[in-house]
Amino acid sequence: MHTRHIAPDLVSGWQITNAEGQQTARVGGSRQDALNRAHRQLSVDGGGYVTVEEDEA
């Protein structure tokens, strides 16, 4: 099963990585924008799940 992990980017926005830790996208918008992008990536791969690391700032 495919996965994507969303975490706050060091500069701004969010970064999306795969299960191997490779960045698949950087999203400058909201957390919801990043979630939508991650789900679109997974739909192309046949599905999967998304984990989110909340911004603690």
N, C-alpha and C positions, 0 to 999 in steps of 0.2 A: 504494500500500500504506500502511496506517495504522501509526503508531508511537506508543509511549509511552516516556518517559524517567523513570526513578526516581532520585531523589537524596535525600540526607539533608536533612530540613527544618532551617531555621535554629534553631528552638526545640526540637523533639523529634519523633521519628517520621520519616516520609518524605513527600515530595511527588511527585505524578505529573503530568507535563506531556505535551502532544501535540507534534507536529512543529513547530508554530508557536510553541511556548514557553508556551502558555496552560495554566494549571493545571487539571487535570481532577479531581483528588482530593488530599486530605491524609489520610494513614493514620498513626494514632498507635501502631500495633502494630509488629511485627517486619518485617524486610526481606522475609521470606516472605509476610507478610500483604499487603505492598505489591505484590509480584509477582503474587499471586493476584488482587488487585483490578485491576491493569493488564491481565492476561490476560482477565478477565471483561469489561472495557471493550472490548477488541479483538474478543472473540468476538461481541459485539453488532454491531460494525461489519464483520463478515465476515473477521476475521483481521488479522494484522500481526505486528510484532515489538517486543520490549521491550529497551531498553538500561538498564544500571544503573551509577550512579556510586557507587563504594564509599565508605563513611564512613572518612575518614583519621584520625579522632580516636583 
